[in-house]
Amino acid sequence: MLLLRRTLNARIGRTGLPADYVIKLWTAALAGAAAAWAVKLAVPAAHPVVMAALVLTPYGAVFLAATLALRVPEASDAIRRVGRLQS
């Protein structure tokens, strides 16, 4: 990611995201990863597809909850869009 960003900056000018936004996303990702890792350790060995479903579900749920709690605008937008699809 850093190499890609450096190359893009050299070719098209300054790119990137605000530091506070990146910190929020990394915090949410680490929280989700911790939850997923805990599930992986707690669940006995299973078929890879089953294991993926069991591990990725809590990752996604924790990531979404954390981004909502950290007020990442795209998270609430995604919830709104899914709500519109339900109607």
Contacts in CASP RR format, 6 or more apart in sequence:
PFRMAT RR
TARGET T0000
AUTHOR 0000-0000-0000
METHOD contacts of the structure
MODEL  1
MLLLRRTLNARIGRTGLPADYVIKLWTAALAGAAAAWAVKLAVPAAHPVV
MAALVLTPYGAVFLAATLALRVPEASDAIRRVGRLQS
5 15 0 8 1.000
5 16 0 8 1.000
8 15 0 8 1.000
9 15 0 8 1.000
21 72 0 8 1.000
24 67 0 8 1.000
24 70 0 8 1.000
24 71 0 8 1.000
24 72 0 8 1.000
25 67 0 8 1.000
25 72 0 8 1.000
27 66 0 8 1.000
27 70 0 8 1.000
28 62 0 8 1.000
28 63 0 8 1.000
28 66 0 8 1.000
28 67 0 8 1.000
28 70 0 8 1.000
28 72 0 8 1.000
29 63 0 8 1.000
31 62 0 8 1.000
31 63 0 8 1.000
31 66 0 8 1.000
32 58 0 8 1.000
32 59 0 8 1.000
32 60 0 8 1.000
32 62 0 8 1.000
32 63 0 8 1.000
32 66 0 8 1.000
33 59 0 8 1.000
34 62 0 8 1.000
35 58 0 8 1.000
35 59 0 8 1.000
35 61 0 8 1.000
35 62 0 8 1.000
36 55 0 8 1.000
36 56 0 8 1.000
36 58 0 8 1.000
36 59 0 8 1.000
36 62 0 8 1.000
38 58 0 8 1.000
39 54 0 8 1.000
39 55 0 8 1.000
39 58 0 8 1.000
40 51 0 8 1.000
40 54 0 8 1.000
40 55 0 8 1.000
43 51 0 8 1.000
43 54 0 8 1.000
43 55 0 8 1.000
45 51 0 8 1.000
46 54 0 8 1.000
64 75 0 8 1.000
64 78 0 8 1.000
64 79 0 8 1.000
67 74 0 8 1.000
67 75 0 8 1.000
68 75 0 8 1.000
68 76 0 8 1.000
68 79 0 8 1.000
END
